[in-house]
Amino acid sequence: MAKGWNTPPSHFVRIVSDDVGAEMKRTAGAMFQAVILKSPVDQGTFRGNHRVSEGTPDNQYDENIKDKAGNETLRIGVAAIAKSKPFTILCIQNNLPYGIALENGYSDQATDGVYAPSFHEVIQSRR
């Protein structure tokens, strides 16, 4: 029996691409869930305005959205993440005008902010 490749080297790129894409989606999903769960909740407006977009930021917000539990927001964001392509940029953001104040610890429910602690938590869990 001759020694050699069981899998042609040309298939390696697809395998690596699929692996990277899957890890990117797992990490983005964990990050999105973390920012939702760490969001302070009054009426659910901030929690409901987290957004996921691929390639470019989505700068919209809607002050009429109320999602106290965050379930619908999570469902929409996870669906966007699932459709994304490997090696693309995923933007996770919240554009409400008071989001910067919340990130700077304005809320007693999120004294360390939302996005920074979520990022650190997810990165630590991936090591």
N, C-alpha and C positions, 0 to 999 in steps of 0.2 A: 504494500500500500504506500503510495507516494505521500510525502508530507507536504503540507501547504495550507492555504486558507480554506476553512470551511465556509466562511462567509466572504464574498468578494469585498475587497477594500472600499469599493465605491458605495457599498451599503452602510459603511461606517458613518458617513456624514448624516444620513437620515436617522440612524439610531441615536447619535449624539444630539441632533437637532430635536428629536422627539423627547429625549431625556431632559434637555435644557428647557424646552417648552413646558413640560409637565412640572418641573421644579419651579419655574417662573409662576405658573398658575397656582401652585400650592402656596407659594410665598405671598403672592398678591392676594389670594383669598384669605389667608391668615391675617394679613395687614388690614384688609378691608373689614373683616369681622372685628378685629381689635379696635379700630377707630370707632366703629359703631358702638361697641360695648363700653368703651371708655368715654363716650360722649355724655355730657351732662344732659339731663332731661327735665324740662319744664313742660312745654306743650308738645315736644317731639319734633320741633321745626329743625333744629340743628342736626339731630340724629337722622332725620329724613332727607337731608340735603347733601349727604356724602355722595359723591359721584365717581364713576370709573369711566375713563375714556381711553381709547387706543390711539397712540401717535401724537395727538395734540390735546392740550387741556380743554375741558368743557367748562367754560366760565359762567355758566348759568346758575341760577338758584331760584327757588320758588318759596316765598314766605308763607304760602298757603298749604304747603306739604306738612303733614303731621304724622309722625311714625314713632310713637313713644317706645314701642318694643324694638323697632328697627328691622323687623322681619321682612317687610316688603322692600325696603332699601337694600337689605342684604341679598334678597332674591334677585333684584335687578342688577346689582353690582356683580354678583357671582356669575350671572348669565353673560354679562359683558366680558368678564375674565375668561370664561369657558370658550368664547368665540375668538379670543385673541390668538395671534400668530406668534410662534417662537421668535425671539430676538427683536421684539418690538418694544416700544416704550408704553407702559401702562401708567396713566395718571390717576391718582386717587386724591380727591380734594373736596373741600367744602368752601363755597364762595360766599356764604352769608357774611354781611358786613361786620358782624360782631365775632366772627370766627377767630380773628387775630387776638382779640381780648381773651377769648376762651383758651387759646393756645398759650397765652401768657399767664394762665392761672387765675383768671378773673372769677371763675366759678368755684364755689366750695366743693362741688362734686368732682371737679377735675383740677385740683390745685397745681398739678404738674403739666397741665395741658392735655391734649388728646393725641395728636399725631406723633410728637417726639417720643412719649413713653410707649406708644404702640409700636413704633419702628424699633426701638431698643428691645422690647419684649420679643418681637418676632425674630429679629436678628439673633438674639441670645438662644432662642429655641432651635435655630437652624444650625448651630455650631456643634 
